[in-house]
Amino acid sequence: MSTDYYALLGVSRDASPEEIKKAYRRLARELHPDVNPDPEHQERFKLVTAAYEVLSDPEKRQMYDLGGDPLGSNRGGYGPGATFDFGDIMDAFFGGGGQRGPRQRARRGQDALIRLQIDLADAVFGSTQDLTVDTAALCTSCSGAGTAPGSNPEVCVLCKGRGEIQQVQRSFRGQVMTSRPCPQCQGFGTTIPHPCPECSGDGRVRTRRTLTVQIPAGVDTGTRIQLAGEGEVGPNGGPAGDLFVEIVVAAHPMFERRGDELHCVVTVPMTAAALGTSTTLDTLDGPIDVAIKAGTQAGESVVLKGHGAARLRSNGRGDLHVHLRVQTPTKLDPKQEDLLRQLAALREESTAQLSTAASESGGGLFSRLKDAFTAK
């Protein structure tokens, strides 16, 4: 052989396929006619491309190493009138090795997302829910093949089963061969002349089914539960995708959730707040007695440890905060009003008394604000 392909690419004779590909990429970027239109560089680009075609093919490389001519009459190769596959050049530029030829009809199905609304108690303690979904399922008539009973796919007459067709175009650098998916079989290499009447050749049909979903304790609105393989079945018997269940927690008439904590408001009469009392609160865990100390002020709260929401990714539960709202009576009968006046006289509270924040907390309002912002 008069042309040393290894020298053209600048690699040793025992170079690996990856080293050959890297060398060709580097030279092609430098010599490609779109980058360097100089005629001398164009001729060298053709020789480099011929060297890559030979050395990247194991059979051609072996023939070349034994002294044969793997390019036949086009040795040296890519001279005037020569034909080369532009797809090979693109493979070398963009990683190569991509699958070429007919595509597989069977493909993975799409993932699906469905929202499920649950009660607060189900979110706190966990539950089991039945979920009805409309999705694509395997066609039982053709078992996903897409063909009518007694028939089979046929080799595409246009591409002869290759899944692609080639087209030769003339350019200033010779004849360029390009490949594109076959328009008749859409790149599958086969056609279905007699599609299944149930699924119209897709291999799947729409159906409604019921799934049982295990809701873990501690979920909240926005939590997603992944059910592997419960999504849509892929075309022509392909594997199913995944189903994602997004949780929506319905509003509760009494309790408000903030993370793992639950909050509620209990109204306490003025006299009960002054004297102290107890009340029974219907929590998610059942009735619980809540003690309200004497002298309770509006805005105070009672914390019930461990009666909040479960922690989703750890043990334990949050707390339940019972906020107390002191209710002042708005309508008094004469006897009630007289009793309150007597109490006010005994406590010397007949008139409002102005108390400053400084006298109660040991500092002025601006001083306390400064302390809040500078506290570490």
Secondary structure by P-SEA (a helix, b strand, c coil): ccccccccccccccccaaaaaaaaaaaaaaccccccccaaaaaaaaaaaaaaaaaacaaaaaaaaacccccccccccccccbbbbaaaaaaaaccccccccccccbbbbbbbbbbbbbccccccbbbbbbbbbbcccccccccccccccccccccccccccccbbbbbbbccccbbbbbcccccccccccccccccccccccccccccbbbbbbbcccccccbbbbbcccccccccccbbbbbbbbbbbcccccccccccbbbbbbbbcaaaaaacbbbbbbccccbbbbbbcccccccbbbbbcccccccccccbbbbbbbbbbbbbbccccaaaaaaaaaaaaaacccbbbbbcccccccccaaaaaaaaaacc
